[in-house]
């Protein structure tokens, strides 16, 4: 029976290798074919490259087959390679670094990432990277050992994810996504208001929590900071806060620097599956840092963690308190099978302190700001309850926008749906944790199990509801507290028996496969996303290499060439200069053009920013829109800069169909009734609107109050 099982595993390995390698050859053929007419539709150079690639794949397949079926034939070759590697450790490490960097550079910093976009080609490149990296960092008498193999998996997956996090670092002046440009404007409102002539005490509504505004706005402390620098910083905020969680965990328990580095990278990989907004990740890093720290230090800092989390997003108010309680109870070590009084005191004291910081402290803070002028008791009470989270506020926040429950299942907005996407993200880790507990390698009593299950269940429910709100459900970012809770659970297991199991390889073969899956799955999407967007000037070459026509060039989703960008900026500036003599100019979109002086205007209009308009449309907030409709009815604005406004109604079979319909109903139709298109720059996604000379009767297009 055992022999049969082993043979079956070998057959699966060989079959998968054949499938992937043949798929990679087909993808390479599709690139090479159509490059010339020397042999068929091959150019001489590409025919040679294709032949070489097929030969390489054949050698790889033969190597896999012989290694699986007759490993002893390679023993002498392996010994020679091992001997050379061990004699030249410095060379081995240099080669390992180059191998680690090469795939990300090749796919994201050259045009080849656009050409070789197929999954099979990238799978072969990934597998080769892991094999060579494992071989070069292994020390000893084996070609590849278990721990270096895990390290290679972690490093390669992290390299892909880090590279994708920095994918948007460019000096392209226009927005690179629906809200990317205006989000940069949001960040500038903390430290860069002087760029718009706005006083720092002027009340301007920005659709962004204070924590994200603080973190994202730090680059604007630099005079004359460029858009490329800001985008680089935004990319770093998708990396560094996650690293801080690993650093904090290292300070708590892990003293081996190499193991700590790999743990840090795994935390980064796991949590980036959200992705999770940086303020909550920073609160999580502070929380785990406080685990097992003296109460005189832990209590005030966990209060601050709770307050900081709540000030960033109200749904996070209890997260630090629940996390620290989970860490203190479930992470306690004991020999008697019972938790002693000290464990309970710490868990309760810190948990309540975190809850105080997130829930009660925001209500008490207004007491410090109550005016010295006489106030009635009712006025004082209203001031106190107006800030902080109240039951009425929670009810409003949950019900003010529709809940789209179908987005829990596979749908056009998020292909896998929230439920399946979450299962893919956490299943390997959950299987590992359950196996550790069931095999008694990680022992928990009933209270510790409840300390883990209770918070995780609460986080799961909150995340699922938040993910179904209209405007969300496009990824797993609303599962943020749950994902961090799972990561903390794994760390608890790690310091209470899991470390020895993994490092000593005390696992059955199927569990090793699960552990490998936990390192690979988080990087699958980043590995497929690696590419550059900066080859607009080389579009003709890309058309040849990908066998596409000029009509299909748009499918590359390439950033426009510099001439197109320069022309658009000049004409927009001319339109602004001409229009601001006749009235106000509204940058509904593309506000980052003002932030970095790509466009200059005499008077900045802060109202009616695109994300705010969308948010209020999703909430059907007529009170907000009443002033907007008055302004467009009176044609207050002599020029409106916006994304191209369209009026088609879509259903749930389209990506973000409901959001599109809200935008069309509340913004596109009313605006286009009073304003007309004067110019649209499709390449940079900008439309210029001016007042209609004689507007139609548009009263029927204004959404009625309900």
Order of alpha helices (4+ residues) and beta strands (2+ residues): alpha-alpha-alpha-alpha-alpha-alpha-alpha-alpha-alpha-alpha-alpha-alpha-alpha-alpha-alpha-alpha-alpha-alpha-alpha-alpha-alpha-alpha-alpha-alpha-alpha-alpha-beta-alpha-alpha-alpha-beta-alpha-alpha-beta-beta
